[in-house]
Amino acid sequence: MKKIFSVLISAILIFQICFMTASAVEDNENLNLLVLGDSIAAGTGLVYPEECCYASLIAKAENYNCRNAAYSGNTARSLKWSLEYSSDYDYIPFTVKYVMDADIIIISAGGNDLLWGNLVEKLNQALFHDDYTLIDFLIEEYYRNIKEIVMSINKINPEATLLIQTLYNPRFDVLANVYQYATDNLNRMLRKVEQELPGYFHIVDVASDLGRNPFYYSVDTLHPNKAGHYAIAKSYLRVLNDLGLGTELIPPRQPTIFEIPDYFDKLMSVIKEYMAVIKGFLN
């Protein structure tokens, strides 16, 4: 009887080990998704960004392992610097490590490059004097930065699939035309880089998919709301499906406000994110 019991225990242990090993292998087979960039990708304006932002929706739909390293205020210039790396370094910057481990990389950048600095003067010149000199300077700088970002990522991890989204215009007020000029030209620069570096990355045309629909934008007139993030997730899933990296076209349902137990804490974190953006305007 003892022998039978020992055999059963051994069999159970072997089964558990095999099951755990199989599960680990299965987890390791999931693609690693890395998200880099600004507050749009970070989910600023959402009460529950961990569940509602488009990166989370994409990862859940395709069962990717997701690392969202985007943060409010990040610029294409800052992202370029964070990817600077040489084998002579004594350490590997954390962003470079993330890129090394990624199978799919998503980038949202460019909006803050226009917003930071003396925003009032830029808008004043464009709106009242039809002078876009300062904005044009930043657009040219964005072109150089985004090109270096693409080349750096290709050098660090040439096997990764890189996706970069276009910039949308969230304004419907007197500044709408200025923002449209800026986003149109930033997107033109992105497509210019795509032509100069064919095969290095794929453009996800978020701007066209969101369009001029106020339903997709937050009351802060900058960020996408829950519906906007859902629409962006659909844009990415469509491209990933075309590239053979995904099978789903519809993101999972986002939680409603009533499903959030720590609503107040989440709301305070959103307010802090907005304060960080406002500080950038004043610099």
DRENPA-3360 file (N, C-alpha, C; in nm, 2 decimals, always signed):
BEGIN
1 = MKKIFSVL = +0.08/-0.12/+0.00/+0.00/+0.00/+0.00/+0.09/+0.13/+0.00 ~ +0.19/+0.12/+0.08/+0.28/+0.24/+0.09/+0.35/+0.26/-0.04 ~ +0.39/+0.14/-0.11/+0.45/+0.16/-0.24/+0.36/+0.22/-0.34 ~ +0.23/+0.18/-0.34/+0.13/+0.24/-0.43/+0.11/+0.39/-0.40 ~ +0.11/+0.42/-0.27/+0.09/+0.56/-0.24/+0.21/+0.65/-0.28 ~ +0.33/+0.59/-0.26/+0.46/+0.66/-0.31/+0.46/+0.68/-0.46 ~ +0.41/+0.58/-0.53/+0.41/+0.59/-0.68/+0.31/+0.70/-0.72 ~ +0.20/+0.70/-0.65/+0.10/+0.81/-0.68/+0.15/+0.95/-0.66;
9 = ISAILIFQ = +0.22/+0.96/-0.54/+0.27/+1.09/-0.51/+0.38/+1.13/-0.61 ~ +0.46/+1.04/-0.65/+0.57/+1.07/-0.75/+0.51/+1.11/-0.88 ~ +0.40/+1.04/-0.92/+0.34/+1.07/-1.04/+0.28/+1.21/-1.04 ~ +0.22/+1.24/-0.93/+0.16/+1.37/-0.92/+0.26/+1.48/-0.93 ~ +0.37/+1.46/-0.86/+0.48/+1.56/-0.86/+0.54/+1.57/-1.00 ~ +0.56/+1.46/-1.07/+0.61/+1.47/-1.21/+0.51/+1.54/-1.30 ~ +0.38/+1.52/-1.28/+0.28/+1.58/-1.36/+0.28/+1.73/-1.34 ~ +0.30/+1.77/-1.21/+0.30/+1.91/-1.17/+0.42/+1.98/-1.24;
17 = ICFMTASA = +0.54/+1.91/-1.23/+0.66/+1.97/-1.29/+0.65/+1.99/-1.44 ~ +0.59/+1.89/-1.50/+0.57/+1.89/-1.65/+0.47/+2.00/-1.68 ~ +0.37/+2.02/-1.60/+0.27/+2.12/-1.63/+0.33/+2.26/-1.61 ~ +0.41/+2.28/-1.50/+0.47/+2.41/-1.48/+0.57/+2.44/-1.59 ~ +0.64/+2.34/-1.64/+0.74/+2.36/-1.74/+0.67/+2.40/-1.87 ~ +0.56/+2.33/-1.90/+0.49/+2.36/-2.02/+0.43/+2.50/-2.02 ~ +0.38/+2.54/-1.90/+0.32/+2.67/-1.89/+0.43/+2.78/-1.90 ~ +0.55/+2.75/-1.85/+0.65/+2.85/-1.86/+0.69/+2.87/-2.01;
25 = VEDNENLN = +0.70/+2.75/-2.08/+0.74/+2.76/-2.22/+0.63/+2.83/-2.30 ~ +0.50/+2.81/-2.26/+0.39/+2.88/-2.33/+0.40/+3.03/-2.31 ~ +0.43/+3.07/-2.18/+0.44/+3.21/-2.15/+0.55/+3.27/-2.23 ~ +0.67/+3.20/-2.24/+0.78/+3.25/-2.31/+0.76/+3.27/-2.46 ~ +0.66/+3.19/-2.51/+0.63/+3.20/-2.65/+0.55/+3.33/-2.68 ~ +0.49/+3.39/-2.58/+0.41/+3.51/-2.61/+0.51/+3.62/-2.65 ~ +0.47/+3.70/-2.75/+0.55/+3.81/-2.79/+0.56/+3.92/-2.69 ~ +0.67/+3.99/-2.68/+0.70/+4.10/-2.59/+0.67/+4.23/-2.66;
33 = LLVLGDSI = +0.57/+4.30/-2.61/+0.53/+4.43/-2.66/+0.59/+4.54/-2.57 ~ +0.66/+4.63/-2.64/+0.72/+4.75/-2.57/+0.66/+4.88/-2.62 ~ +0.61/+4.96/-2.53/+0.55/+5.09/-2.57/+0.64/+5.20/-2.52 ~ +0.68/+5.29/-2.61/+0.77/+5.40/-2.57/+0.70/+5.53/-2.62 ~ +0.73/+5.64/-2.54/+0.68/+5.77/-2.59/+0.61/+5.85/-2.48 ~ +0.50/+5.92/-2.52/+0.45/+6.03/-2.44/+0.32/+5.99/-2.36 ~ +0.25/+6.10/-2.32/+0.13/+6.08/-2.23/+0.02/+6.01/-2.31 ~ +0.02/+6.03/-2.44/-0.09/+5.96/-2.52/-0.08/+5.81/-2.50;
41 = AAGTGLVY = +0.04/+5.76/-2.51/+0.06/+5.61/-2.49/+0.05/+5.57/-2.35 ~ +0.09/+5.66/-2.26/+0.09/+5.63/-2.11/-0.06/+5.63/-2.06 ~ -0.15/+5.69/-2.13/-0.29/+5.69/-2.09/-0.33/+5.81/-2.00 ~ -0.26/+5.92/-2.01/-0.29/+6.04/-1.93/-0.44/+6.08/-1.97 ~ -0.51/+6.11/-1.87/-0.65/+6.15/-1.89/-0.75/+6.04/-1.86 ~ -0.70/+5.91/-1.86/-0.78/+5.80/-1.82/-0.78/+5.78/-1.67 ~ -0.89/+5.75/-1.61/-0.90/+5.72/-1.47/-0.83/+5.59/-1.44 ~ -0.84/+5.49/-1.53/-0.78/+5.36/-1.51/-0.69/+5.32/-1.63;
49 = PEECCYAS = -0.58/+5.39/-1.65/-0.49/+5.37/-1.77/-0.44/+5.23/-1.78 ~ -0.42/+5.16/-1.67/-0.36/+5.03/-1.67/-0.45/+4.93/-1.75 ~ -0.58/+4.96/-1.75/-0.68/+4.87/-1.81/-0.73/+4.93/-1.94 ~ -0.74/+5.06/-1.95/-0.81/+5.13/-2.06/-0.72/+5.18/-2.17 ~ -0.59/+5.20/-2.15/-0.51/+5.25/-2.26/-0.49/+5.15/-2.37 ~ -0.46/+5.20/-2.49/-0.46/+5.12/-2.60/-0.35/+5.01/-2.60 ~ -0.24/+5.04/-2.53/-0.13/+4.94/-2.51/-0.19/+4.81/-2.44 ~ -0.26/+4.84/-2.33/-0.32/+4.73/-2.25/-0.42/+4.65/-2.34;
57 = LIAKAENY = -0.50/+4.72/-2.41/-0.60/+4.66/-2.50/-0.54/+4.57/-2.60 ~ -0.43/+4.62/-2.66/-0.36/+4.54/-2.77/-0.30/+4.41/-2.70 ~ -0.24/+4.43/-2.59/-0.17/+4.32/-2.52/-0.27/+4.21/-2.48 ~ -0.39/+4.25/-2.43/-0.49/+4.16/-2.39/-0.55/+4.09/-2.51 ~ -0.57/+4.16/-2.62/-0.63/+4.10/-2.74/-0.54/+3.99/-2.80 ~ -0.41/+4.02/-2.80/-0.32/+3.92/-2.86/-0.24/+3.84/-2.76 ~ -0.26/+3.86/-2.63/-0.19/+3.78/-2.53/-0.04/+3.81/-2.53 ~ -0.01/+3.94/-2.56/+0.13/+3.98/-2.55/+0.18/+4.00/-2.41;
65 = NCRNAAYS = +0.31/+3.99/-2.39/+0.37/+4.04/-2.26/+0.40/+4.19/-2.28 ~ +0.33/+4.28/-2.21/+0.34/+4.42/-2.23/+0.42/+4.50/-2.13 ~ +0.51/+4.58/-2.18/+0.58/+4.68/-2.09/+0.55/+4.82/-2.15 ~ +0.48/+4.90/-2.07/+0.45/+5.03/-2.11/+0.54/+5.13/-2.04 ~ +0.65/+5.17/-2.12/+0.75/+5.26/-2.06/+0.73/+5.41/-2.11 ~ +0.61/+5.44/-2.16/+0.58/+5.58/-2.20/+0.55/+5.66/-2.07 ~ +0.57/+5.79/-2.08/+0.54/+5.88/-1.97/+0.51/+6.02/-2.01 ~ +0.44/+6.09/-1.93/+0.39/+6.23/-1.97/+0.51/+6.32/-1.98;
73 = GNTARSLK = +0.51/+6.40/-2.09/+0.61/+6.50/-2.11/+0.73/+6.45/-2.20 ~ +0.73/+6.32/-2.23/+0.84/+6.26/-2.31/+0.83/+6.32/-2.45 ~ +0.95/+6.35/-2.50/+0.96/+6.41/-2.64/+1.04/+6.31/-2.73 ~ +1.03/+6.34/-2.86/+1.11/+6.26/-2.95/+1.26/+6.28/-2.92 ~ +1.29/+6.41/-2.88/+1.43/+6.44/-2.85/+1.48/+6.36/-2.73 ~ +1.40/+6.35/-2.62/+1.43/+6.27/-2.50/+1.44/+6.12/-2.53 ~ +1.35/+6.07/-2.61/+1.35/+5.93/-2.65/+1.48/+5.90/-2.73 ~ +1.52/+5.99/-2.81/+1.64/+5.97/-2.89/+1.76/+5.96/-2.80;
81 = WSLEYSSD = +1.77/+6.05/-2.70/+1.88/+6.04/-2.60/+1.88/+5.91/-2.52 ~ +1.76/+5.86/-2.48/+1.75/+5.74/-2.40/+1.79/+5.62/-2.47 ~ +1.80/+5.63/-2.61/+1.84/+5.51/-2.69/+1.99/+5.52/-2.72 ~ +2.06/+5.62/-2.68/+2.20/+5.63/-2.71/+2.28/+5.52/-2.64 ~ +2.35/+5.45/-2.71/+2.42/+5.33/-2.64/+2.54/+5.29/-2.72 ~ +2.65/+5.25/-2.65/+2.77/+5.20/-2.72/+2.82/+5.08/-2.64 ~ +2.88/+4.99/-2.71/+2.93/+4.87/-2.64/+3.04/+4.90/-2.54 ~ +3.09/+5.02/-2.56/+3.20/+5.07/-2.47/+3.15/+5.11/-2.33;
89 = YDYIPFTV = +3.01/+5.13/-2.32/+2.95/+5.17/-2.19/+2.97/+5.06/-2.09 ~ +2.98/+5.11/-1.96/+2.99/+5.01/-1.85/+2.86/+4.96/-1.81 ~ +2.75/+5.02/-1.86/+2.62/+4.98/-1.82/+2.53/+5.00/-1.95 ~ +2.41/+4.93/-1.94/+2.32/+4.94/-2.05/+2.20/+5.02/-2.00 ~ +2.17/+5.13/-2.06/+2.05/+5.21/-2.02/+1.92/+5.13/-2.02 ~ +1.83/+5.16/-1.93/+1.71/+5.07/-1.91/+1.63/+5.07/-2.04 ~ +1.62/+5.18/-2.11/+1.54/+5.19/-2.23/+1.60/+5.09/-2.34 ~ +1.73/+5.09/-2.34/+1.80/+5.01/-2.44/+1.77/+4.86/-2.40;
97 = KYVMDADI = +1.77/+4.83/-2.27/+1.74/+4.69/-2.23/+1.60/+4.65/-2.27 ~ +1.51/+4.74/-2.26/+1.37/+4.71/-2.29/+1.36/+4.68/-2.44 ~ +1.43/+4.76/-2.52/+1.43/+4.74/-2.67/+1.50/+4.61/-2.71 ~ +1.60/+4.57/-2.64/+1.67/+4.44/-2.66/+1.57/+4.32/-2.64 ~ +1.48/+4.34/-2.54/+1.39/+4.23/-2.51/+1.26/+4.23/-2.59 ~ +1.24/+4.33/-2.67/+1.11/+4.34/-2.73/+1.10/+4.27/-2.87 ~ +0.98/+4.22/-2.90/+0.95/+4.17/-3.03/+0.87/+4.27/-3.11 ~ +0.79/+4.35/-3.04/+0.71/+4.45/-3.11/+0.73/+4.58/-3.03;
105 = IIISAGGN = +0.76/+4.69/-3.10/+0.78/+4.82/-3.03/+0.68/+4.92/-3.09 ~ +0.61/+4.99/-3.00/+0.52/+5.10/-3.04/+0.57/+5.23/-2.99 ~ +0.57/+5.33/-3.08/+0.61/+5.47/-3.04/+0.51/+5.57/-3.07 ~ +0.48/+5.65/-2.96/+0.40/+5.77/-2.98/+0.48/+5.89/-2.93 ~ +0.52/+5.98/-3.03/+0.61/+6.09/-2.99/+0.59/+6.20/-3.09 ~ +0.62/+6.32/-3.05/+0.61/+6.44/-3.14/+0.53/+6.55/-3.09 ~ +0.42/+6.52/-3.02/+0.33/+6.62/-2.97/+0.40/+6.71/-2.87 ~ +0.47/+6.66/-2.78/+0.54/+6.74/-2.67/+0.65/+6.82/-2.73;
113 = DLLWGNLV = +0.71/+6.78/-2.84/+0.82/+6.85/-2.90/+0.76/+6.99/-2.95 ~ +0.63/+6.99/-2.98/+0.57/+7.12/-3.02/+0.52/+7.20/-2.90 ~ +0.48/+7.13/-2.79/+0.42/+7.19/-2.68/+0.52/+7.26/-2.58 ~ +0.63/+7.19/-2.56/+0.73/+7.24/-2.46/+0.79/+7.37/-2.51 ~ +0.84/+7.44/-2.42/+0.91/+7.57/-2.45/+0.80/+7.68/-2.45 ~ +0.83/+7.78/-2.52/+0.74/+7.90/-2.52/+0.63/+7.88/-2.61 ~ +0.53/+7.80/-2.56/+0.41/+7.77/-2.64/+0.33/+7.89/-2.68 ~ +0.32/+7.99/-2.59/+0.24/+8.11/-2.61/+0.30/+8.19/-2.73;
121 = EKLNQALF = +0.43/+8.20/-2.74/+0.49/+8.28/-2.84/+0.47/+8.20/-2.98 ~ +0.49/+8.07/-2.98/+0.47/+8.00/-3.10/+0.33/+8.01/-3.15 ~ +0.23/+8.00/-3.07/+0.09/+8.02/-3.11/+0.06/+8.16/-3.15 ~ +0.12/+8.26/-3.08/+0.09/+8.40/-3.11/+0.14/+8.43/-3.25 ~ +0.26/+8.38/-3.28/+0.32/+8.41/-3.41/+0.24/+8.35/-3.52 ~ +0.20/+8.22/-3.50/+0.12/+8.15/-3.60/-0.02/+8.20/-3.62 ~ -0.08/+8.23/-3.51/-0.23/+8.27/-3.51/-0.25/+8.41/-3.55 ~ -0.17/+8.50/-3.50/-0.19/+8.64/-3.53/-0.10/+8.71/-3.63;
129 = HDDYTLID = +0.01/+8.64/-3.67/+0.11/+8.69/-3.76/+0.13/+8.60/-3.88 ~ +0.06/+8.49/-3.88/+0.08/+8.39/-3.99/+0.23/+8.35/-4.01 ~ +0.30/+8.35/-3.90/+0.44/+8.32/-3.90/+0.46/+8.18/-3.83 ~ +0.50/+8.08/-3.91/+0.52/+7.95/-3.85/+0.67/+7.91/-3.84 ~ +0.75/+8.01/-3.83/+0.90/+7.99/-3.83/+0.94/+7.90/-3.71 ~ +0.89/+7.93/-3.59/+0.92/+7.85/-3.47/+0.87/+7.71/-3.48 ~ +0.75/+7.69/-3.53/+0.69/+7.56/-3.55/+0.76/+7.48/-3.65 ~ +0.80/+7.55/-3.76/+0.87/+7.48/-3.87/+1.01/+7.43/-3.82;
137 = FLIEEYYR = +1.07/+7.51/-3.73/+1.20/+7.47/-3.68/+1.19/+7.34/-3.60 ~ +1.08/+7.33/-3.52/+1.05/+7.21/-3.43/+1.02/+7.09/-3.52 ~ +0.95/+7.12/-3.63/+0.91/+7.01/-3.72/+1.04/+6.95/-3.78 ~ +1.13/+7.03/-3.82/+1.26/+6.98/-3.88/+1.34/+6.91/-3.78 ~ +1.33/+6.96/-3.65/+1.40/+6.88/-3.55/+1.34/+6.75/-3.52 ~ +1.21/+6.74/-3.53/+1.14/+6.62/-3.51/+1.18/+6.52/-3.62 ~ +1.19/+6.56/-3.74/+1.24/+6.48/-3.85/+1.37/+6.41/-3.82 ~ +1.47/+6.49/-3.77/+1.60/+6.44/-3.74/+1.59/+6.34/-3.62;
145 = NIKEIVMS = +1.52/+6.38/-3.52/+1.51/+6.29/-3.40/+1.44/+6.16/-3.43 ~ +1.33/+6.16/-3.50/+1.26/+6.04/-3.53/+1.34/+5.95/-3.62 ~ +1.42/+6.01/-3.71/+1.51/+5.92/-3.79/+1.62/+5.86/-3.71 ~ +1.67/+5.93/-3.62/+1.77/+5.87/-3.53/+1.72/+5.77/-3.44 ~ +1.59/+5.79/-3.39/+1.53/+5.69/-3.31/+1.51/+5.56/-3.38 ~ +1.46/+5.57/-3.51/+1.44/+5.45/-3.59/+1.57/+5.37/-3.61 ~ +1.68/+5.45/-3.65/+1.81/+5.39/-3.67/+1.87/+5.32/-3.55 ~ +1.85/+5.39/-3.43/+1.90/+5.34/-3.30/+1.83/+5.21/-3.27;
153 = INKINPEA = +1.70/+5.20/-3.28/+1.62/+5.08/-3.25/+1.66/+4.97/-3.34 ~ +1.68/+5.00/-3.47/+1.72/+4.90/-3.56/+1.86/+4.84/-3.53 ~ +1.95/+4.93/-3.48/+2.08/+4.89/-3.44/+2.08/+4.80/-3.32 ~ +2.00/+4.84/-3.22/+1.99/+4.77/-3.09/+1.92/+4.63/-3.11 ~ +1.81/+4.63/-3.19/+1.73/+4.51/-3.21/+1.67/+4.50/-3.35 ~ +1.75/+4.46/-3.44/+1.70/+4.46/-3.58/+1.59/+4.36/-3.61 ~ +1.57/+4.27/-3.52/+1.46/+4.17/-3.54/+1.33/+4.22/-3.49 ~ +1.32/+4.33/-3.41/+1.20/+4.38/-3.36/+1.11/+4.45/-3.47;
161 = TLLIQTLY = +0.98/+4.44/-3.46/+0.89/+4.51/-3.55/+0.86/+4.64/-3.48 ~ +0.89/+4.75/-3.55/+0.87/+4.89/-3.50/+0.75/+4.95/-3.57 ~ +0.66/+5.00/-3.48/+0.54/+5.07/-3.53/+0.54/+5.21/-3.47 ~ +0.52/+5.31/-3.55/+0.51/+5.45/-3.51/+0.38/+5.51/-3.55 ~ +0.31/+5.58/-3.46/+0.18/+5.63/-3.49/+0.18/+5.78/-3.54 ~ +0.09/+5.81/-3.63/+0.08/+5.95/-3.67/+0.02/+6.04/-3.56 ~ +0.04/+6.17/-3.57/-0.02/+6.26/-3.47/-0.15/+6.31/-3.51 ~ -0.25/+6.32/-3.42/-0.38/+6.37/-3.45/-0.39/+6.51/-3.40;
169 = NPRFDVLA = -0.50/+6.58/-3.45/-0.53/+6.71/-3.41/-0.66/+6.71/-3.32 ~ -0.64/+6.73/-3.18/-0.75/+6.72/-3.09/-0.83/+6.85/-3.07 ~ -0.79/+6.96/-3.14/-0.85/+7.09/-3.11/-0.97/+7.12/-3.21 ~ -1.07/+7.18/-3.15/-1.19/+7.22/-3.23/-1.22/+7.37/-3.20 ~ -1.12/+7.44/-3.16/-1.14/+7.59/-3.12/-1.06/+7.67/-3.22 ~ -1.03/+7.79/-3.17/-0.95/+7.89/-3.26/-0.81/+7.84/-3.29 ~ -0.76/+7.74/-3.22/-0.63/+7.69/-3.24/-0.63/+7.57/-3.33 ~ -0.74/+7.53/-3.38/-0.75/+7.41/-3.46/-0.67/+7.41/-3.59;
177 = NVYQYATD = -0.66/+7.52/-3.66/-0.59/+7.53/-3.78/-0.44/+7.53/-3.76 ~ -0.39/+7.59/-3.65/-0.25/+7.59/-3.61/-0.21/+7.44/-3.58 ~ -0.29/+7.38/-3.50/-0.26/+7.24/-3.47/-0.26/+7.15/-3.59 ~ -0.35/+7.18/-3.68/-0.36/+7.10/-3.80/-0.24/+7.11/-3.89 ~ -0.19/+7.24/-3.90/-0.06/+7.26/-3.97/+0.05/+7.18/-3.91 ~ +0.06/+7.19/-3.78/+0.17/+7.12/-3.71/+0.16/+6.97/-3.73 ~ +0.05/+6.91/-3.70/+0.03/+6.76/-3.71/+0.05/+6.72/-3.86 ~ -0.01/+6.79/-3.95/+0.01/+6.75/-4.09/+0.16/+6.74/-4.13;
185 = NLNRMLRK = +0.24/+6.84/-4.08/+0.38/+6.85/-4.12/+0.46/+6.75/-4.04 ~ +0.43/+6.72/-3.92/+0.50/+6.62/-3.84/+0.47/+6.48/-3.91 ~ +0.35/+6.46/-3.95/+0.32/+6.33/-4.02/+0.39/+6.32/-4.15 ~ +0.40/+6.44/-4.22/+0.48/+6.44/-4.34/+0.62/+6.40/-4.32 ~ +0.68/+6.45/-4.21/+0.82/+6.41/-4.18/+0.83/+6.26/-4.15 ~ +0.73/+6.21/-4.08/+0.73/+6.07/-4.05/+0.73/+5.98/-4.17 ~ +0.65/+6.02/-4.27/+0.64/+5.95/-4.40/+0.77/+5.97/-4.48 ~ +0.83/+6.08/-4.46/+0.96/+6.11/-4.53/+1.07/+6.01/-4.48;
193 = VEQELPGY = +1.07/+5.99/-4.34/+1.17/+5.90/-4.28/+1.13/+5.75/-4.33 ~ +1.01/+5.72/-4.34/+0.97/+5.59/-4.39/+1.02/+5.56/-4.53 ~ +1.02/+5.67/-4.62/+1.07/+5.65/-4.75/+1.22/+5.64/-4.75 ~ +1.29/+5.71/-4.66/+1.44/+5.71/-4.65/+1.49/+5.58/-4.59 ~ +1.41/+5.52/-4.50/+1.45/+5.40/-4.43/+1.34/+5.29/-4.46 ~ +1.33/+5.24/-4.58/+1.22/+5.15/-4.61/+1.24/+5.01/-4.54 ~ +1.14/+4.97/-4.48/+1.14/+4.84/-4.41/+1.18/+4.85/-4.27 ~ +1.22/+4.97/-4.22/+1.27/+4.98/-4.08/+1.15/+4.99/-3.99;
201 = FHIVDVAS = +1.04/+5.04/-4.03/+0.92/+5.05/-3.94/+0.80/+5.07/-4.02 ~ +0.68/+5.06/-3.95/+0.55/+5.07/-4.01/+0.48/+5.18/-3.95 ~ +0.41/+5.26/-4.03/+0.33/+5.37/-3.98/+0.18/+5.32/-3.95 ~ +0.14/+5.36/-3.83/+0.00/+5.33/-3.79/-0.08/+5.47/-3.79 ~ -0.17/+5.48/-3.89/-0.23/+5.61/-3.91/-0.34/+5.64/-3.82 ~ -0.30/+5.66/-3.69/-0.40/+5.70/-3.59/-0.48/+5.82/-3.62 ~ -0.41/+5.92/-3.68/-0.47/+6.05/-3.71/-0.59/+6.03/-3.80 ~ -0.57/+5.95/-3.90/-0.68/+5.93/-4.00/-0.80/+5.85/-3.94;
209 = DLGRNPFY = -0.76/+5.75/-3.85/-0.87/+5.67/-3.79/-0.95/+5.75/-3.69 ~ -0.88/+5.83/-3.61/-0.96/+5.92/-3.51/-1.03/+6.03/-3.58 ~ -0.97/+6.08/-3.69/-1.03/+6.19/-3.76/-1.06/+6.31/-3.68 ~ -1.15/+6.39/-3.72/-1.20/+6.51/-3.65/-1.32/+6.48/-3.58 ~ -1.32/+6.38/-3.50/-1.44/+6.33/-3.42/-1.42/+6.37/-3.28 ~ -1.49/+6.46/-3.22/-1.48/+6.50/-3.08/-1.51/+6.39/-2.99 ~ -1.58/+6.29/-3.03/-1.62/+6.18/-2.95/-1.49/+6.10/-2.89 ~ -1.38/+6.12/-2.96/-1.26/+6.04/-2.93/-1.16/+6.12/-2.84;
217 = YSVDTLHP = -1.19/+6.25/-2.81/-1.09/+6.33/-2.74/-1.14/+6.37/-2.60 ~ -1.04/+6.38/-2.51/-1.07/+6.42/-2.37/-1.10/+6.57/-2.36 ~ -1.16/+6.60/-2.25/-1.20/+6.74/-2.22/-1.08/+6.83/-2.21 ~ -0.96/+6.77/-2.19/-0.84/+6.86/-2.18/-0.79/+6.90/-2.32 ~ -0.86/+6.86/-2.43/-0.83/+6.90/-2.56/-0.69/+6.86/-2.61 ~ -0.63/+6.76/-2.54/-0.50/+6.71/-2.58/-0.50/+6.55/-2.60 ~ -0.56/+6.48/-2.51/-0.54/+6.34/-2.50/-0.67/+6.26/-2.55 ~ -0.65/+6.14/-2.60/-0.77/+6.06/-2.63/-0.84/+6.01/-2.50;
225 = NKAGHYAI = -0.97/+6.00/-2.51/-1.04/+5.95/-2.40/-1.05/+5.79/-2.41 ~ -1.14/+5.73/-2.33/-1.15/+5.58/-2.34/-1.19/+5.54/-2.48 ~ -1.29/+5.61/-2.54/-1.33/+5.57/-2.68/-1.21/+5.59/-2.78 ~ -1.13/+5.70/-2.76/-1.02/+5.72/-2.84/-0.91/+5.61/-2.83 ~ -0.89/+5.57/-2.71/-0.79/+5.46/-2.69/-0.84/+5.33/-2.75 ~ -0.97/+5.31/-2.74/-1.03/+5.19/-2.80/-1.01/+5.19/-2.96 ~ -1.03/+5.31/-3.01/-1.02/+5.33/-3.16/-0.87/+5.31/-3.20 ~ -0.78/+5.36/-3.12/-0.63/+5.35/-3.15/-0.59/+5.20/-3.14;
233 = AKSYLRVL = -0.64/+5.13/-3.04/-0.61/+4.99/-3.03/-0.66/+4.91/-3.16 ~ -0.78/+4.95/-3.21/-0.83/+4.88/-3.33/-0.73/+4.91/-3.45 ~ -0.68/+5.04/-3.46/-0.58/+5.07/-3.56/-0.46/+4.98/-3.56 ~ -0.41/+4.96/-3.44/-0.29/+4.88/-3.42/-0.32/+4.73/-3.45 ~ -0.43/+4.68/-3.40/-0.46/+4.54/-3.42/-0.48/+4.51/-3.57 ~ -0.53/+4.61/-3.65/-0.54/+4.59/-3.79/-0.41/+4.58/-3.86 ~ -0.31/+4.67/-3.82/-0.18/+4.66/-3.88/-0.10/+4.54/-3.84 ~ -0.11/+4.50/-3.71/-0.05/+4.38/-3.66/-0.10/+4.25/-3.73;
241 = NDLGLGTE = -0.23/+4.25/-3.76/-0.29/+4.14/-3.83/-0.24/+4.14/-3.97 ~ -0.22/+4.25/-4.04/-0.17/+4.26/-4.17/-0.02/+4.21/-4.17 ~ +0.05/+4.23/-4.06/+0.19/+4.19/-4.06/+0.21/+4.05/-4.01 ~ +0.10/+3.98/-3.98/+0.11/+3.84/-3.94/+0.15/+3.83/-3.79 ~ +0.13/+3.93/-3.72/+0.17/+3.93/-3.57/+0.05/+3.92/-3.48 ~ -0.06/+3.92/-3.54/-0.18/+3.91/-3.45/-0.30/+3.85/-3.53 ~ -0.40/+3.81/-3.45/-0.51/+3.74/-3.51/-0.64/+3.82/-3.48 ~ -0.64/+3.91/-3.38/-0.76/+3.98/-3.34/-0.77/+4.11/-3.40;
249 = LIPPRQPT = -0.90/+4.15/-3.43/-0.92/+4.29/-3.49/-1.00/+4.37/-3.39 ~ -1.06/+4.31/-3.29/-1.15/+4.39/-3.20/-1.09/+4.38/-3.06 ~ -1.06/+4.50/-3.00/-1.00/+4.50/-2.86/-1.10/+4.45/-2.76 ~ -1.05/+4.40/-2.64/-1.15/+4.36/-2.54/-1.22/+4.48/-2.48 ~ -1.33/+4.46/-2.41/-1.41/+4.56/-2.35/-1.33/+4.63/-2.24 ~ -1.34/+4.76/-2.23/-1.28/+4.84/-2.12/-1.37/+4.84/-2.00 ~ -1.31/+4.84/-1.88/-1.39/+4.85/-1.76/-1.47/+4.98/-1.75 ~ -1.59/+4.97/-1.70/-1.66/+5.10/-1.68/-1.62/+5.16/-1.55;
257 = IFEIPDYF = -1.67/+5.28/-1.52/-1.62/+5.36/-1.41/-1.67/+5.29/-1.28 ~ -1.78/+5.21/-1.29/-1.83/+5.15/-1.17/-1.75/+5.03/-1.13 ~ -1.66/+4.98/-1.21/-1.58/+4.87/-1.18/-1.45/+4.91/-1.12 ~ -1.43/+5.04/-1.09/-1.30/+5.09/-1.03/-1.32/+5.12/-0.88 ~ -1.27/+5.04/-0.80/-1.29/+5.06/-0.65/-1.21/+5.17/-0.59 ~ -1.10/+5.21/-0.66/-1.02/+5.32/-0.60/-1.03/+5.44/-0.69 ~ -1.15/+5.48/-0.73/-1.18/+5.59/-0.82/-1.11/+5.72/-0.78 ~ -1.12/+5.75/-0.65/-1.06/+5.88/-0.60/-0.91/+5.89/-0.62;
265 = DKLMSVIK = -0.84/+5.78/-0.58/-0.70/+5.78/-0.60/-0.66/+5.79/-0.75 ~ -0.73/+5.72/-0.83/-0.70/+5.73/-0.97/-0.73/+5.87/-1.03 ~ -0.83/+5.93/-0.98/-0.86/+6.07/-1.02/-0.75/+6.16/-0.98 ~ -0.70/+6.15/-0.86/-0.59/+6.23/-0.82/-0.46/+6.21/-0.90 ~ -0.44/+6.09/-0.94/-0.32/+6.06/-1.03/-0.34/+6.13/-1.16 ~ -0.46/+6.13/-1.22/-0.49/+6.20/-1.34/-0.46/+6.35/-1.33 ~ -0.50/+6.41/-1.22/-0.48/+6.55/-1.19/-0.33/+6.58/-1.19 ~ -0.25/+6.49/-1.13/-0.11/+6.51/-1.12/-0.05/+6.51/-1.26;
273 = EYMAVIKG = -0.10/+6.42/-1.34/-0.05/+6.41/-1.48/-0.07/+6.54/-1.55 ~ -0.19/+6.59/-1.54/-0.23/+6.72/-1.60/-0.14/+6.83/-1.56 ~ -0.11/+6.84/-1.43/-0.02/+6.94/-1.37/+0.12/+6.94/-1.44 ~ +0.17/+6.82/-1.46/+0.30/+6.80/-1.53/+0.29/+6.86/-1.67 ~ +0.18/+6.84/-1.74/+0.17/+6.90/-1.88/+0.16/+7.05/-1.87 ~ +0.08/+7.10/-1.77/+0.07/+7.25/-1.76/+0.20/+7.31/-1.73 ~ +0.28/+7.25/-1.65/+0.42/+7.30/-1.62/+0.50/+7.32/-1.74 ~ +0.49/+7.22/-1.84/+0.56/+7.23/-1.96/+0.52/+7.35/-2.04;
281 = FLN = +0.39/+7.39/-2.04/+0.35/+7.50/-2.11/+0.41/+7.63/-2.06 ~ +0.44/+7.64/-1.93/+0.48/+7.76/-1.87/+0.63/+7.78/-1.88 ~ +0.71/+7.67/-1.92/+0.85/+7.68/-1.93/+0.89/+7.76/-2.05;
% end
